Amino acid sequence: ANPEQYLPQYGGWCAYAMGTEGKKVKIDPKTFEIRDGKLYLFYNAFFNNTLESWLEEGPEELIPKANQNWNKF
């Protein structure tokens, strides 16, 4: 009924990279978080799982930064 609800944030790019660097980084579709009804995807390869960094640094701070960076694209 509401397909937009299931669209990943930031065009499907890594939410952590968007929040910290404003960069489009490929993701691992198996590494994700659903927060406040929104789907966030993350890079996870070569011993670097950005979901862990996202949770450690705090999504409450990173989401506004990622939103601001995404609006530049």
Legacy VTK file of the C-alpha trace (Angstrom):
# vtk DataFile Version 3.0
C-alpha trace
ASCII
DATASET POLYDATA
POINTS 73 float
0.000 0.000 0.000
2.940 2.350 0.683
6.024 1.295 -1.337
7.938 4.506 -0.483
8.107 3.273 3.103
10.443 0.479 1.984
12.858 2.580 -0.069
16.338 2.771 1.457
17.566 6.122 2.652
20.175 8.046 0.626
19.419 6.274 -2.613
20.669 2.967 -1.234
24.180 4.238 -0.481
25.925 3.657 2.862
24.237 5.739 5.552
27.409 5.932 7.650
29.533 7.256 4.783
26.823 9.754 3.910
26.686 10.953 7.518
30.408 11.204 8.099
31.873 12.144 4.722
28.986 12.939 2.411
30.164 10.203 0.031
28.313 7.574 -1.965
29.724 4.218 -0.865
28.425 0.815 -1.976
26.654 -1.311 0.602
26.151 -4.909 1.650
22.375 -5.457 1.432
22.576 -7.857 4.375
23.899 -5.079 6.629
21.053 -2.743 7.510
19.091 -1.088 10.263
15.464 -0.073 10.401
15.103 3.000 12.593
11.917 4.992 13.011
10.394 3.100 10.096
13.231 3.945 7.694
15.715 1.562 6.078
19.427 2.417 6.388
22.038 0.369 4.518
25.742 -0.019 5.314
29.092 -1.022 3.845
30.420 -4.299 5.243
33.600 -5.749 3.736
37.310 -6.088 4.412
36.873 -6.123 8.208
34.947 -2.844 8.097
31.306 -3.019 9.153
30.020 0.546 9.124
26.805 -0.462 10.894
28.904 -1.038 14.018
30.508 2.403 13.631
27.072 3.942 13.016
25.749 2.501 16.275
28.881 3.471 18.240
28.964 7.079 17.016
25.235 7.561 17.378
22.571 7.596 14.678
20.915 10.552 16.414
23.893 12.708 15.396
24.667 11.041 12.061
21.177 11.061 10.540
20.853 14.877 10.426
24.346 15.119 8.898
23.531 12.412 6.359
20.257 14.155 5.456
22.091 17.429 4.919
24.794 15.747 2.805
22.227 13.831 0.742
20.414 17.065 -0.105
23.597 18.231 -1.899
23.226 15.484 -4.525
LINES 1 74
73 0 1 2 3 4 5 6 7 8 9 10 11 12 13 14 15 16 17 18 19 20 21 22 23 24 25 26 27 28 29 30 31 32 33 34 35 36 37 38 39 40 41 42 43 44 45 46 47 48 49 50 51 52 53 54 55 56 57 58 59 60 61 62 63 64 65 66 67 68 69 70 71 72
